[in-house]
Amino acid sequence: MRTCVGCRSRADRSDLVRMVAEGTAVIPDVRGRRPGRGAYLHDDHRCFETAERRRVWSRAYRREPGDTGWDVSRVAALFGVAPHDPPENPSR
């Protein structure tokens, strides 16, 4: 059993996608073989969005609480969610 860092519910490891940190990049580990500490998410964009909103990455990877700037673009691509970029100013 593992806990989803997004919704905080427990599920079998086979129902979750493992994420690992490489520097400040969060990388999906769909095979579950990459070295390092893992954090788990359901294969659901809502869990990813909740994890982003709660800023779970520093806690999940046991980094300093003030660590920001996590690159989650690969995770966002996996879930089909646009990465959180600052909104552009419309010229209209």
N, C-alpha and C positions, 0 to 999 in steps of 0.2 A: 504494500500500500504506500502511496505517495500523496502529497498534498499539492493541489494546483495553487500556484502563487497568485492567480487571478481571483478565482471565486472562493478559495480556501476550503474547498470540499475535498474529501479523500476519495481516491479512486485507484484501481489497479494500475500498475506501471504501464501495461499495454494500452490503456485508454488515454494516456498522456503523452505529450511530446517533450522530450528533454531539451533544455537549453543550457549551453555552457558559455562562460565568459572567456574571451581571448582579448586581453587588455581591457578596453572599454567597449568592445563589440560583443553583443549577445548573438550567439550563433545557434541555430537549430541543430540538434544532434539526433536526427531521425533514426539512426541506427543504434544509438546509445553506446557508442564506443569511444567517443572523444575523452581525453583525460581531463581531469579537473572536477570541480564541484558543479553539480547540476541543479537546475531549478526546473520545475515541471509545470506545464500548462495543458489544459484541455485543447483539443484541436478545434477551437471555437474563437472567432474574432472577439466575442464579448469578453472572454476571459483575458485575452491579450489587452484589450482596451482598459479593463479594470486594473490589470497589473500596471499598465502605464499610468493611469490616474493615481494609483496608490504609491507609485514610485518604489516598487518592490526590489529592483535589481541590486541596489547596494546591500540591502538586508540579505537577500537570497545568496549573494556571493560573498558575504561577510566582509564587506569593504567599509570604509569610513562613511558615517551617515551623510556627510556633506558631498560625497561623490555624485556628481551629476554629469550629464553629457554622454550617457550611454547611447551607443549606436545600435538601434533596434531595427534597422532597415531590412535586414535579412529575415527577421521574425515577421515583420509587417508584410513582406513579400510572400512568406509562407502562408499567412492567413488572408492574403488578398486585401490588406488594409493599407491605405496610404500612410506613410510615416508622418509623424506630427511635426510639420514645418510651420514656421510663423506664417500667418495668412498674408498673402500679397495684397497690396493696395490697388483696388480697381481704379482704372483711369476714367471711369464714367462717372 
